[in-house]
Amino acid sequence: MTTDNLPAIRACRPAWNKGRIVGQKRPLLPKHVWAIRVRLEIAANVRDLALFNLAIDSKLRGCDLVRLRVADVYAAGQVKERASIIQSKTRKPVRFEITEGTRKSIVAWLDNPLMIGSEHLWPGRFHERPHISTRQYARLVRDWVTSIGLEPTSYGTHTMRRTKVAQIYRKTGNLRAVQLLLGHTKMDSTVRYLGVELEDALAIAEAVEI
């Protein structure tokens, strides 16, 4: 007795990226940065304001940002003007600046009672989690961009990493500086990260009229 070959039955699951915008996330524009800052200041959300400001200044990957310790940015009774950490992805050091506004917001956060006895700059809510997770950070970024009316699927944690370097490249055209600030080992990575070739091509095309 023979049996017919029946088609395999598979569960109909929606694609993981259905309805999502995939690919590189957009950097914030200066007006977006200030709009988010104002909202966080009005809400008196000292933790999120310090996190947002340092994310913009440091240009760190989310995994490195959430692991920052107080000692990484604070020494001798004040917030450092420049800091350095070892990147978890490349295991190489990267330095970043901490601007005056960011230093003030970090000081306000460090004075918060929630920071008493904490070694990590962004402590977790539970004892088994010494710091917030990258998933929590991603949710915060989504909340920030949504609060000013932006489409959350177009932005993510890499938005924070790209925001300042995108402005630096637009104003200076200095790829080497951007490479150093991002901690990239290869220039090709920086070019792809910024989408430089496409941006430059579009700028050239826009300047030509026929």
Sine and cosine of phi, psi and omega as CSV:
sin_phi,cos_phi,sin_psi,cos_psi,sin_omega,cos_omega
0.00,0.00,0.80,-0.61,-0.01,-1.00
-0.98,-0.18,0.44,-0.90,0.04,-1.00
-0.89,-0.46,0.58,-0.81,0.02,-1.00
-0.95,0.30,0.58,-0.81,0.09,-1.00
-0.98,0.18,0.96,-0.28,-0.02,-1.00
-1.00,-0.01,0.54,-0.84,0.03,-1.00
-0.91,0.42,0.59,-0.81,0.02,-1.00
-0.90,0.43,0.64,-0.77,0.01,-1.00
-1.00,-0.08,0.85,-0.53,0.00,-1.00
-0.86,-0.51,0.56,-0.83,0.03,-1.00
-0.92,0.39,0.69,-0.72,0.00,-1.00
-1.00,0.07,1.00,-0.03,0.02,-1.00
-0.98,-0.21,0.67,-0.74,0.05,-1.00
-0.93,0.37,0.52,-0.86,0.03,-1.00
-0.87,0.50,0.59,-0.81,-0.06,-1.00
-0.88,0.48,-0.46,0.89,-0.05,-1.00
-0.97,-0.23,0.29,0.96,0.00,-1.00
-0.91,0.42,0.82,-0.58,0.02,-1.00
0.98,0.18,0.06,1.00,-0.01,-1.00
-0.95,-0.32,0.46,-0.89,0.11,-0.99
-1.00,-0.07,0.91,-0.42,-0.05,-1.00
-0.98,-0.18,0.19,-0.98,-0.03,-1.00
0.98,-0.20,-0.24,-0.97,-0.04,-1.00
-0.90,0.44,0.64,-0.77,0.04,-1.00
-1.00,0.04,0.55,-0.84,-0.05,-1.00
-0.95,0.30,0.56,-0.83,0.16,-0.99
-0.98,0.22,0.39,-0.92,0.10,-1.00
-0.98,0.21,0.53,-0.85,0.13,-0.99
-1.00,0.07,0.36,-0.93,0.01,-1.00
-0.79,0.62,-0.63,0.78,0.00,-1.00
-0.91,0.40,-0.53,0.85,0.05,-1.00
-0.93,0.36,-0.67,0.74,0.00,-1.00
-0.86,0.51,-0.74,0.67,-0.02,-1.00
-0.93,0.38,-0.59,0.81,0.02,-1.00
-0.89,0.45,-0.68,0.74,0.02,-1.00
-0.92,0.39,-0.68,0.73,0.02,-1.00
-0.85,0.53,-0.71,0.70,-0.02,-1.00
-0.88,0.48,-0.68,0.73,0.01,-1.00
-0.90,0.44,-0.65,0.76,0.01,-1.00
-0.94,0.35,-0.59,0.80,0.05,-1.00
-0.92,0.40,-0.69,0.72,0.02,-1.00
-0.88,0.47,-0.62,0.79,0.00,-1.00
-0.98,0.20,-0.08,1.00,-0.03,-1.00
0.83,0.56,0.60,0.80,0.00,-1.00
-1.00,-0.03,0.99,0.10,-0.13,-0.99
-0.91,0.40,-0.59,0.81,0.00,-1.00
-0.91,0.42,-0.77,0.64,-0.05,-1.00
-0.92,0.40,-0.58,0.81,0.02,-1.00
-0.91,0.42,-0.69,0.72,0.03,-1.00
-0.91,0.42,-0.66,0.75,0.01,-1.00
-0.91,0.42,-0.71,0.71,0.00,-1.00
-0.88,0.47,-0.75,0.66,-0.03,-1.00
-0.89,0.46,-0.68,0.73,-0.03,-1.00
-0.95,0.31,-0.54,0.84,0.06,-1.00
-0.88,0.47,-0.65,0.76,0.03,-1.00
-0.92,0.39,-0.73,0.68,-0.06,-1.00
-0.93,0.38,-0.72,0.70,-0.15,-0.99
-0.97,0.26,-0.50,0.86,-0.03,-1.00
0.87,0.49,0.48,0.88,-0.04,-1.00
-1.00,0.09,0.43,-0.90,0.17,-0.99
-0.90,0.43,0.44,-0.90,-0.03,-1.00
-0.84,0.55,-0.63,0.77,-0.03,-1.00
-0.90,0.44,-0.52,0.85,0.03,-1.00
-0.99,0.13,-0.60,0.80,-0.03,-1.00
-0.89,0.45,-0.71,0.70,-0.07,-1.00
-0.94,0.34,-0.35,0.94,-0.02,-1.00
-1.00,-0.01,-0.02,1.00,-0.04,-1.00
-0.84,0.54,0.65,-0.76,0.08,-1.00
-0.98,-0.22,0.36,-0.93,0.01,-1.00
-0.84,0.54,-0.65,0.76,-0.02,-1.00
-0.90,0.44,-0.34,0.94,0.01,-1.00
-0.94,0.35,-0.50,0.87,-0.10,-1.00
-0.86,-0.51,-0.10,0.99,-0.11,-0.99
-0.75,-0.66,0.78,-0.63,0.01,-1.00
-0.38,-0.92,0.52,-0.85,0.04,-1.00
0.82,0.58,0.60,0.80,0.09,-1.00
0.98,0.22,0.24,0.97,0.03,-1.00
-0.46,-0.89,0.34,-0.94,0.03,-1.00
-0.98,0.22,0.70,-0.71,-0.02,-1.00
-0.92,0.39,0.51,-0.86,0.10,-0.99
-0.99,0.15,-0.46,0.89,0.08,-1.00
-0.67,-0.74,0.59,-0.81,-0.02,-1.00
-0.71,-0.70,0.27,-0.96,-0.02,-1.00
-0.59,-0.80,0.67,-0.74,0.08,-1.00
-0.68,-0.74,0.24,-0.97,0.12,-0.99
-1.00,-0.08,0.84,-0.55,-0.02,-1.00
-0.94,0.35,0.69,-0.72,-0.03,-1.00
-0.94,0.33,-0.47,0.88,-0.05,-1.00
-0.98,0.18,-0.72,0.69,-0.09,-1.00
-0.98,-0.19,-0.23,0.97,-0.07,-1.00
0.87,0.50,0.45,0.89,0.05,-1.00
-0.88,-0.48,0.49,-0.87,-0.04,-1.00
-0.96,0.29,0.48,-0.87,0.12,-0.99
-0.63,-0.77,0.65,-0.76,0.00,-1.00
-0.95,-0.30,0.46,-0.89,0.04,-1.00
-0.51,-0.86,0.42,-0.91,0.00,-1.00
-1.00,-0.02,0.44,-0.90,0.10,-0.99
-0.83,-0.56,0.95,-0.30,-0.10,-1.00
-0.95,0.30,0.22,-0.98,-0.09,-1.00
-0.86,0.52,-0.71,0.70,0.01,-1.00
-0.88,0.48,-0.63,0.77,0.03,-1.00
-0.92,0.38,-0.64,0.77,0.02,-1.00
-0.87,0.48,-0.66,0.75,0.02,-1.00
-0.90,0.44,-0.66,0.75,-0.01,-1.00
-0.94,0.35,-0.56,0.83,0.05,-1.00
-0.93,0.36,-0.66,0.75,0.04,-1.00
-0.86,0.50,-0.68,0.73,0.03,-1.00
-0.88,0.48,-0.62,0.78,0.02,-1.00
-0.94,0.34,-0.65,0.76,0.00,-1.00
-0.92,0.40,-0.44,0.90,0.04,-1.00
-0.98,0.18,-0.14,0.99,-0.01,-1.00
-0.94,0.34,0.65,-0.76,0.02,-1.00
-0.82,0.57,-0.47,0.88,0.00,-1.00
-0.91,0.41,-0.30,0.95,-0.05,-1.00
-1.00,-0.06,-0.02,1.00,-0.02,-1.00
-0.89,0.46,0.85,-0.53,0.04,-1.00
0.98,0.21,0.09,1.00,-0.03,-1.00
-1.00,0.02,0.75,-0.66,0.08,-1.00
-0.99,0.11,-0.49,0.87,-0.03,-1.00
-1.00,-0.01,0.55,-0.83,-0.04,-1.00
-0.95,0.30,-0.48,0.88,0.01,-1.00
-0.81,-0.59,0.97,0.26,-0.09,-1.00
-0.90,0.44,0.53,-0.85,0.06,-1.00
-0.98,0.19,0.19,-0.98,-0.03,-1.00
-0.99,0.15,-0.36,0.93,-0.08,-1.00
-0.90,-0.43,0.47,-0.88,-0.08,-1.00
-0.89,0.45,-0.53,0.85,-0.03,-1.00
-0.97,0.24,-0.16,0.99,0.04,-1.00
-0.89,-0.46,0.98,-0.21,-0.06,-1.00
-0.92,0.39,-0.38,0.92,0.02,-1.00
-0.57,-0.82,0.25,-0.97,0.01,-1.00
-0.90,0.44,0.42,-0.91,-0.01,-1.00
-1.00,0.01,0.25,-0.97,0.06,-1.00
-0.91,0.42,-0.49,0.87,0.04,-1.00
-0.92,0.39,-0.66,0.75,0.06,-1.00
-0.89,0.46,-0.67,0.74,0.03,-1.00
-0.87,0.48,-0.67,0.74,0.02,-1.00
-0.88,0.48,-0.63,0.78,0.03,-1.00
-0.91,0.41,-0.61,0.79,0.03,-1.00
-0.90,0.43,-0.69,0.72,0.04,-1.00
-0.86,0.51,-0.68,0.73,0.02,-1.00
-0.88,0.48,-0.67,0.74,0.02,-1.00
-0.90,0.43,-0.63,0.77,-0.01,-1.00
-0.89,0.45,-0.75,0.66,-0.07,-1.00
-0.95,0.32,-0.55,0.83,0.03,-1.00
-0.92,0.40,-0.57,0.82,-0.06,-1.00
-0.90,0.44,-0.36,0.93,0.02,-1.00
-0.94,-0.33,0.27,0.96,0.13,-0.99
1.00,0.09,0.27,0.96,0.04,-1.00
-1.00,0.04,0.40,-0.92,0.02,-1.00
-0.97,0.24,0.91,-0.41,-0.12,-0.99
-0.89,0.45,-0.45,0.89,-0.02,-1.00
-0.95,0.32,-0.27,0.96,0.00,-1.00
-1.00,0.03,-0.11,0.99,-0.09,-1.00
-0.75,-0.66,0.42,-0.91,0.00,-1.00
-0.32,-0.95,-0.26,-0.97,-0.03,-1.00
-0.90,0.43,-0.52,0.86,0.03,-1.00
-0.95,0.31,-0.29,0.96,0.14,-0.99
-0.84,0.53,-0.71,0.71,-0.02,-1.00
-0.91,0.42,-0.61,0.79,-0.01,-1.00
-0.94,0.35,-0.56,0.83,-0.10,-1.00
-1.00,0.01,-0.33,0.94,-0.19,-0.98
-0.84,0.54,-0.80,0.60,-0.08,-1.00
-0.96,0.29,-0.64,0.77,-0.03,-1.00
-0.93,0.37,-0.49,0.87,0.05,-1.00
-0.90,0.44,-0.65,0.76,0.04,-1.00
-0.94,0.35,-0.63,0.78,0.02,-1.00
-0.88,0.47,-0.69,0.72,-0.01,-1.00
-0.93,0.38,-0.64,0.77,0.01,-1.00
-0.88,0.47,-0.61,0.80,-0.08,-1.00
-1.00,0.08,-0.47,0.88,-0.10,-1.00
-0.88,-0.47,-0.47,0.88,-0.08,-1.00
0.94,0.34,0.24,0.97,-0.08,-1.00
-1.00,-0.02,0.99,-0.13,-0.02,-1.00
-0.94,0.34,-0.58,0.82,-0.02,-1.00
-0.89,0.45,-0.65,0.76,0.03,-1.00
-0.89,0.46,-0.68,0.74,0.01,-1.00
-0.90,0.43,-0.64,0.76,0.03,-1.00
-0.86,0.51,-0.71,0.70,0.00,-1.00
-0.91,0.42,-0.67,0.74,-0.03,-1.00
-0.91,0.40,-0.57,0.82,0.01,-1.00
-0.99,0.12,-0.27,0.96,-0.02,-1.00
0.97,0.25,0.42,0.91,0.04,-1.00
-0.97,0.24,0.60,-0.80,0.04,-1.00
-1.00,0.06,-0.39,0.92,-0.03,-1.00
-0.82,-0.58,0.64,-0.77,0.03,-1.00
-0.90,0.44,-0.56,0.83,0.01,-1.00
-0.84,0.54,-0.61,0.80,0.01,-1.00
-0.90,0.44,-0.64,0.77,0.00,-1.00
-0.92,0.39,-0.67,0.75,0.01,-1.00
-0.87,0.49,-0.73,0.68,0.01,-1.00
-0.91,0.41,-0.63,0.78,-0.06,-1.00
-0.89,0.46,-0.67,0.74,-0.02,-1.00
-1.00,0.09,-0.26,0.97,-0.10,-1.00
0.92,0.40,0.59,0.81,-0.14,-0.99
-0.88,0.48,-0.73,0.69,-0.08,-1.00
-0.87,0.49,-0.66,0.75,0.01,-1.00
-0.92,0.38,-0.71,0.71,0.00,-1.00
-0.87,0.49,-0.70,0.71,0.00,-1.00
-0.91,0.42,-0.65,0.76,0.01,-1.00
-0.89,0.45,-0.67,0.74,0.02,-1.00
-0.91,0.41,-0.64,0.77,0.02,-1.00
-0.88,0.47,-0.66,0.75,0.03,-1.00
-0.91,0.42,-0.69,0.73,-0.02,-1.00
-0.89,0.45,-0.63,0.77,-0.03,-1.00
-0.93,0.36,-0.43,0.90,-0.03,-1.00
-0.99,0.10,-0.15,0.99,-0.02,-1.00
-0.97,-0.23,0.82,-0.58,0.03,-1.00
-0.91,-0.41,0.69,-0.72,0.04,-1.00
-0.75,-0.66,0.00,0.00,0.00,0.00
